[in-house]
């Protein structure tokens, strides 16, 4: 219903490819292979591995989309305060990305 209201062309394949880490399927089994001491392991349940990657992608997409909307919303040049807001948004996004990356590295080290 939300896709219809937003008039997006999001296909079920796009959704399934992006959410395979959360919703178990054959794709999950195929993609979640990790090597450990010469053995290939398949992750079949919830894992803390690579949780930061989808979050970083989402934050980046949100920043780009918001920036494009703000810049293109006005028929004239953007208001100077809009530019200041976009710079602030970029800094907040970078700070969040750094925090998620650091936490993922800490979790990865703890698993080793």
C-alpha positions as CSV (number, residue, x, y, z in Angstrom):
1,X,0.0,0.0,0.0
2,X,2.8,2.4,0.8
3,X,4.5,1.6,-2.5
4,X,1.3,2.5,-4.3
5,X,0.9,5.7,-2.4
6,X,4.5,6.7,-3.1
7,X,4.2,5.6,-6.7
8,X,7.4,3.7,-6.6
9,X,8.4,0.8,-8.8
10,X,9.9,-1.2,-6.1
11,X,9.8,-4.8,-7.2
12,X,9.6,-7.8,-4.9
13,X,12.9,-9.0,-6.2
14,X,14.6,-5.7,-5.0
15,X,13.0,-6.1,-1.6
16,X,14.0,-9.7,-1.3
17,X,17.6,-9.1,-2.3
18,X,17.9,-6.3,0.2
19,X,16.3,-8.1,3.1
20,X,17.8,-11.6,2.6
21,X,19.9,-11.1,5.8
22,X,16.7,-10.8,7.8
23,X,14.3,-13.1,6.1
24,X,15.7,-16.6,5.7
25,X,15.5,-18.2,2.2
26,X,17.6,-20.2,-0.2
27,X,19.3,-16.9,-1.1
28,X,20.4,-16.5,2.5
29,X,21.9,-19.9,2.5
30,X,23.8,-19.2,-0.8
31,X,25.1,-15.9,0.2
32,X,26.0,-16.4,3.9
33,X,29.2,-18.5,3.6
34,X,32.2,-17.7,5.7
35,X,35.5,-19.4,5.9
36,X,36.9,-20.3,9.3
37,X,40.1,-22.3,9.8
38,X,39.8,-23.9,6.4
39,X,36.1,-24.8,6.8
40,X,33.2,-23.2,5.0
41,X,30.5,-22.3,7.4
42,X,26.9,-21.3,6.5
43,X,25.2,-18.9,8.7
44,X,21.6,-20.0,8.9
45,X,20.3,-17.8,11.7
46,X,20.6,-14.3,13.1
47,X,24.2,-13.0,13.2
48,X,25.9,-9.8,14.3
49,X,28.2,-10.1,11.3
50,X,28.1,-7.3,8.8
51,X,25.2,-5.5,10.5
52,X,26.8,-2.1,9.7
53,X,26.8,-2.5,5.9
54,X,23.0,-2.2,5.3
55,X,22.8,0.6,7.9
56,X,25.6,2.6,6.2
57,X,23.9,2.1,2.8
58,X,20.6,3.3,4.2
59,X,22.2,6.4,5.8
60,X,24.0,7.3,2.6
61,X,20.9,6.8,0.5
62,X,18.9,9.0,2.8
63,X,21.5,11.7,2.8
64,X,21.7,11.7,-1.0
65,X,17.9,11.7,-1.4
66,X,17.4,14.5,1.1
67,X,20.1,16.6,-0.6
68,X,18.6,16.1,-4.0
69,X,15.1,17.0,-2.7
70,X,16.3,20.2,-1.0
71,X,18.4,21.4,-3.9
72,X,15.7,20.7,-6.5
73,X,12.7,21.8,-4.4
74,X,13.2,25.5,-5.1
75,X,12.9,26.9,-8.7
76,X,15.7,29.4,-7.8
77,X,18.9,28.7,-6.0
78,X,18.7,27.0,-2.7
79,X,18.4,29.1,0.4
80,X,21.7,29.5,2.2
81,X,20.2,28.0,5.3
82,X,19.3,24.9,3.2
83,X,23.0,24.6,2.3
84,X,24.0,24.9,6.0
85,X,21.4,22.2,6.8
86,X,22.8,19.9,4.2
87,X,26.3,20.3,5.5
88,X,25.1,19.6,9.0
89,X,23.2,16.5,7.7
90,X,26.4,15.3,6.0
91,X,28.4,15.7,9.2
92,X,25.8,13.8,11.2
93,X,25.6,11.1,8.6
94,X,29.4,10.7,8.6
95,X,29.4,10.6,12.4
96,X,26.8,7.9,12.4
97,X,28.6,5.9,9.7
98,X,31.9,6.1,11.7
99,X,30.1,4.9,14.9
100,X,28.5,1.9,13.1
101,X,31.8,1.0,11.5
102,X,33.6,1.2,14.7
103,X,31.1,-0.9,16.6
104,X,31.1,-3.5,13.8
105,X,34.9,-3.7,14.0
106,X,34.6,-4.1,17.8
107,X,32.1,-7.0,17.4
108,X,34.3,-8.6,14.7
109,X,37.3,-8.5,17.0
110,X,35.3,-10.0,19.8
111,X,34.2,-12.9,17.6
112,X,37.8,-13.8,16.6
